Amino acid sequence: MNYLRLKKQSDFNKLFSGGRRAFSPSLTMIYAPAKQLRMGISVGKRHGKSVQRNRIKRLLREAFRSVREEIKGNYFIVLVPKVREDYSFFTFRKHLQCMIGKEKL
């Protein structure tokens, strides 16, 4: 099951204003039902300079790719990392799995 990237600012705005939220120690996931599975990432400037922000995005994309088979339906999903000292793929993946299970996606 593949997914598309969420790119349009209007799609992000709709999710931020009307989507459901799930929380974990390292992530906030905002989601809403959709016709097709789409995922976007929102990393603000408070996470560091562009090199650090891009690394966070790469880690989140890979973590999502590894757990996307567990998602049963089609959703718009935005992942927002929380500011931390260090970021790891395994932490993101574990927290994504927990949120998907908790929210029954």
Backbone hydrogen bonds in HBPLUS format (Angstrom, degrees):
<---DONOR---> <-ACCEPTOR-->    atom                        ^
c    i                          cat <-CA-CA->   ^        H-A-AA   ^      H-
h    n   atom  resd res      DA  || num        DHA   H-A  angle D-A-AA Bond
n    s   type  num  typ     dist DA aas  dist angle  dist       angle   num
A0004-LEU N   A0037-LEU O   3.04 MM  33  6.47 164.0  2.07 149.8 152.2     1
A0039-MET N   A0004-LEU O   2.90 MM  35  6.42 152.6  1.98 158.6 164.7     2
A0006-LEU N   A0039-MET O   2.81 MM  33  5.19 150.3  1.90 122.5 121.9     3
A0011-ASP N   A0008-LYS O   3.14 MM   3  5.34 124.0  2.47 100.0 113.0     4
A0012-PHE N   A0008-LYS O   3.21 MM   4  6.62 159.2  2.26 150.8 156.1     5
A0013-ASN N   A0009-GLN O   2.91 MM   4  6.15 161.3  1.94 152.3 157.6     6
A0014-LYS N   A0010-SER O   3.00 MM   4  6.21 156.7  2.05 145.8 151.3     7
A0015-LEU N   A0011-ASP O   3.12 MM   4  6.37 160.7  2.16 147.7 152.5     8
A0016-PHE N   A0012-PHE O   2.88 MM   4  6.12 166.7  1.90 157.9 161.7     9
A0017-SER N   A0013-ASN O   3.01 MM   4  6.12 149.0  2.11 145.6 153.2    10
A0018-GLY N   A0014-LYS O   2.84 MM   4  5.84 155.0  1.90 147.8 155.2    11
A0019-GLY N   A0015-LEU O   2.75 MM   4  4.52 148.1  1.85 135.7 135.8    12
A0020-ARG N   A0031-TYR O   2.86 MM  11  5.37 152.6  1.94 168.5 159.3    13
A0031-TYR N   A0020-ARG O   2.85 MM  11  5.37 156.3  1.90 148.9 157.0    14
A0022-ALA N   A0029-MET O   2.76 MM   7  5.09 147.3  1.86 149.0 158.7    15
A0029-MET N   A0022-ALA O   2.82 MM   7  5.09 168.8  1.83 152.5 156.4    16
A0024-SER N   A0027-LEU O   2.92 MM   3  5.22 146.2  2.04 170.5 161.1    17
A0082-LYS N   A0026-SER O   2.96 MM  56  5.28 161.3  1.99 134.3 132.8    18
A0028-THR N   A0080-VAL O   2.84 MM  52  5.09 139.1  2.00 137.6 150.9    19
A0080-VAL N   A0028-THR O   2.85 MM  52  5.09 163.4  1.88 159.2 162.8    20
A0030-ILE N   A0078-VAL O   2.92 MM  48  5.16 166.4  1.94 152.2 156.8    21
A0078-VAL N   A0030-ILE O   2.80 MM  48  5.16 158.5  1.85 154.2 160.8    22
A0032-ALA N   A0076-PHE O   3.05 MM  44  5.34 141.9  2.20 144.4 152.7    23
A0076-PHE N   A0032-ALA O   2.80 MM  44  5.34 161.7  1.83 161.7 167.8    24
A0034-ALA N   A0074-ASN O   3.04 MM  40  5.43 155.8  2.10 129.0 124.7    25
A0038-ARG N   A0075-TYR O   2.91 MM  37  6.33 164.5  1.93 158.9 160.7    26
A0077-ILE N   A0038-ARG O   2.82 MM  39  6.18 148.3  1.92 149.8 160.5    27
A0040-GLY N   A0077-ILE O   2.78 MM  37  6.25 149.8  1.87 155.0 165.0    28
A0079-LEU N   A0040-GLY O   2.92 MM  39  6.39 157.1  1.97 151.8 155.6    29
A0042-SER N   A0079-LEU O   3.05 MM  37  6.30 165.3  2.07 157.7 159.2    30
A0047-HIS N   A0044-GLY O   3.20 MM   3  5.98 168.4  2.22 119.0 122.2    31
A0048-GLY N   A0045-LYS O   3.22 MM   3  5.73 168.2  2.23 113.9 117.5    32
A0052-GLN N   A0049-LYS O   3.10 MM   3  5.60 117.9  2.50 112.2 125.3    33
A0053-ARG N   A0049-LYS O   3.05 MM   4  6.32 164.5  2.08 155.4 160.5    34
A0054-ASN N   A0050-SER O   2.87 MM   4  5.92 162.2  1.90 149.6 154.1    35
A0055-ARG N   A0051-VAL O   3.08 MM   4  6.26 148.8  2.19 141.0 149.3    36
A0056-ILE N   A0052-GLN O   3.04 MM   4  6.33 156.9  2.10 150.1 155.8    37
A0057-LYS N   A0053-ARG O   3.03 MM   4  6.33 156.5  2.09 146.4 152.9    38
A0058-ARG N   A0054-ASN O   2.95 MM   4  6.21 155.6  2.01 146.2 152.4    39
A0059-LEU N   A0055-ARG O   2.97 MM   4  6.22 163.3  2.00 152.4 156.6    40
A0060-LEU N   A0056-ILE O   2.93 MM   4  6.16 160.0  1.97 152.0 157.5    41
A0061-ARG N   A0057-LYS O   2.90 MM   4  6.07 161.5  1.94 151.3 156.2    42
A0062-GLU N   A0058-ARG O   3.07 MM   4  6.23 163.1  2.10 149.9 154.1    43
A0063-ALA N   A0059-LEU O   2.93 MM   4  6.10 156.9  1.98 147.0 154.0    44
A0064-PHE N   A0060-LEU O   2.88 MM   4  6.03 160.6  1.92 150.0 155.1    45
A0065-ARG N   A0061-ARG O   2.91 MM   4  6.09 154.5  1.97 143.2 150.9    46
A0066-SER N   A0062-GLU O   3.03 MM   4  6.24 146.7  2.15 143.5 151.5    47
A0067-VAL N   A0064-PHE O   3.16 MM   3  5.29 138.4  2.34 100.1 111.4    48
A0068-ARG N   A0064-PHE O   2.93 MM   4  5.77 119.1  2.31 151.3 165.0    49
A0070-GLU N   A0067-VAL O   3.00 MM   3  5.66 154.3  2.07 120.1 127.1    50
A0071-ILE N   A0068-ARG O   3.19 MM   3  5.43 156.7  2.25 106.4 113.2    51
A0072-LYS N   A0105-LEU O   2.76 MM  33  5.93 134.2  1.97 110.9 125.9    52
A0073-GLY N   A0105-LEU O   3.43 MM  32  6.45 159.0  2.48 150.3 151.4    53
A0092-PHE N   A0088-SER O   3.12 MM   4  6.40 169.6  2.13 153.7 156.2    54
A0093-ARG N   A0089-PHE O   2.88 MM   4  6.08 163.9  1.91 155.4 160.2    55
A0094-LYS N   A0090-PHE O   2.96 MM   4  6.03 163.8  1.98 144.8 149.4    56
A0095-HIS N   A0091-THR O   2.98 MM   4  6.15 166.5  2.00 154.8 158.4    57
A0096-LEU N   A0092-PHE O   2.88 MM   4  6.02 152.2  1.96 147.4 155.6    58
A0097-GLN N   A0093-ARG O   2.95 MM   4  6.16 164.2  1.97 152.3 156.1    59
A0098-CYS N   A0094-LYS O   3.06 MM   4  6.31 158.3  2.11 146.0 151.9    60
A0099-MET N   A0095-HIS O   2.98 MM   4  6.17 161.8  2.02 147.4 151.9    61
A0100-ILE N   A0096-LEU O   2.90 MM   4  6.09 162.8  1.93 156.4 161.0    62
A0101-GLY N   A0097-GLN O   3.01 MM   4  6.18 161.8  2.04 148.9 153.7    63
A0102-LYS N   A0098-CYS O   2.85 MM   4  5.99 159.9  1.89 150.0 156.3    64
A0103-GLU N   A0099-MET O   2.88 MM   4  5.93 160.0  1.93 149.4 154.1    65
A0104-LYS N   A0100-ILE O   3.02 MM   4  5.83 112.0  2.49 132.1 146.7    66
A0105-LEU N   A0100-ILE O   3.16 MM   5  5.35 158.1  2.21 146.7 152.2    67
A0104-LYS N   A0101-GLY O   3.31 MM   3  5.01 149.5  2.41  93.3 102.1    68
